[in-house]
Amino acid sequence: MQWTSAILLLTLATSGASQAAEINLSSATDFSRMEVLLKDDEGANPDLVQLSVTLTPEATERMAQISQESIGKPLTLSINGQPVSTATVHSALGRQFRMAIPRPVAKKLLPTLIE
């Protein structure tokens, strides 16, 4: 699969989270496609789970606007009400993106993705 938008590696940040912009996505209404990579022996960090998503047109507009306004600033991403990470935005995000989620966070998030 070709990812035309920026790849977003999200890691938990410990500082600046209270000043971060926020976006909350719903896997039921905002994702038109999602793929989870639980294990990759050749990956750089086995403690991360990869989540690749394709957003609906409406969610794409929201994400583009919020990420554009947040360039150079922290952005907290929540999925299904679960804070996934806070990361500094380097470019506006488009319809498709990939994130690396710490395994403990993924364990809480995964059950909500299949409901």
C-alpha positions as CSV (number, residue, x, y, z in Angstrom):
1,M,0.0,0.0,0.0
2,Q,1.3,3.4,-0.9
3,W,1.1,6.1,1.7
4,T,0.9,9.5,0.0
5,S,0.6,11.6,3.1
6,A,3.1,12.0,5.9
7,I,4.0,9.1,8.0
8,L,3.3,10.0,11.6
9,L,5.3,8.3,14.2
10,L,3.5,9.1,17.4
11,T,5.2,8.6,20.7
12,L,4.0,9.5,24.1
13,A,5.4,12.9,25.2
14,T,5.7,13.9,28.8
15,S,6.0,17.6,28.5
16,G,3.7,20.2,26.9
17,A,0.7,17.8,26.7
18,S,-1.5,20.3,28.5
19,Q,-0.8,22.9,25.8
20,A,-1.3,20.5,22.9
21,A,-4.1,20.9,20.4
22,E,-6.4,17.8,20.4
23,I,-8.2,15.7,17.9
24,N,-10.4,12.8,18.8
25,L,-11.2,10.3,16.1
26,S,-13.8,7.5,16.1
27,S,-12.8,4.3,14.4
28,A,-16.5,3.6,13.7
29,T,-17.2,6.9,11.9
30,D,-13.8,8.5,11.0
31,F,-11.9,5.5,9.6
32,S,-12.7,4.0,6.2
33,R,-9.9,1.6,6.6
34,M,-7.5,0.5,9.3
35,E,-4.7,-2.0,9.5
36,V,-2.8,-3.1,12.6
37,L,0.6,-4.6,12.6
38,L,1.1,-6.3,16.0
39,K,4.5,-7.8,15.4
40,D,7.4,-7.1,13.1
41,D,10.6,-9.0,13.9
42,E,12.5,-6.8,11.5
43,G,11.0,-3.5,12.9
44,A,13.1,-1.0,14.7
45,N,11.2,-1.3,18.0
46,P,9.3,-4.4,19.0
47,D,7.5,-2.5,21.8
48,L,5.5,-0.5,19.3
49,V,2.3,-1.5,17.4
50,Q,1.7,0.0,14.0
51,L,-1.7,1.4,13.2
52,S,-2.3,2.5,9.6
53,V,-5.6,4.4,8.9
54,T,-7.4,5.9,6.0
55,L,-9.8,8.6,7.1
56,T,-13.3,9.4,5.7
57,P,-13.6,12.6,3.7
58,E,-15.1,14.5,6.7
59,A,-12.4,13.3,9.1
60,T,-9.7,14.1,6.5
61,E,-10.9,17.7,6.4
62,R,-10.8,18.0,10.2
63,M,-7.4,16.3,10.4
64,A,-5.9,18.6,7.7
65,Q,-7.3,21.7,9.4
66,I,-6.2,20.9,12.9
67,S,-2.7,19.5,11.8
68,Q,-2.1,22.6,9.6
69,E,-2.9,24.9,12.5
70,S,-0.6,22.8,14.8
71,I,2.6,22.7,12.7
72,G,5.5,23.1,15.0
73,K,3.3,22.4,18.0
74,P,2.2,19.4,20.0
75,L,-1.0,17.6,18.9
76,T,-2.7,15.0,21.1
77,L,-4.5,12.3,19.1
78,S,-7.2,10.2,20.7
79,I,-9.0,7.3,19.2
80,N,-12.4,6.2,20.6
81,G,-11.8,8.5,23.6
82,Q,-8.4,6.8,24.4
83,P,-5.5,9.2,24.3
84,V,-3.0,7.5,22.0
85,S,-0.1,10.0,21.9
86,T,1.1,13.5,21.8
87,A,3.6,14.5,19.1
88,T,4.9,17.6,17.4
89,V,3.3,18.1,14.0
90,H,5.8,18.7,11.2
91,S,3.4,18.8,8.3
92,A,-0.3,18.8,7.7
93,L,-1.7,15.3,7.7
94,G,-3.8,13.9,4.9
95,R,-6.2,11.0,4.3
96,Q,-3.8,8.3,5.2
97,F,-1.3,8.0,8.0
98,R,0.6,5.5,10.1
99,M,1.3,5.8,13.7
100,A,3.5,3.8,16.1
101,I,1.7,3.1,19.4
102,P,3.4,1.9,22.6
103,R,2.2,-1.6,23.3
104,P,0.6,-0.8,26.7
105,V,-1.5,1.9,25.0
106,A,-2.4,-0.4,22.1
107,K,-3.6,-3.1,24.6
108,K,-6.2,-0.6,25.8
109,L,-7.1,0.7,22.4
110,L,-7.4,-2.6,20.4
111,P,-10.6,-3.8,22.0
112,T,-12.3,-0.5,21.0
113,L,-11.3,-0.9,17.4
114,I,-13.3,-4.1,16.9
115,E,-16.5,-3.1,18.7
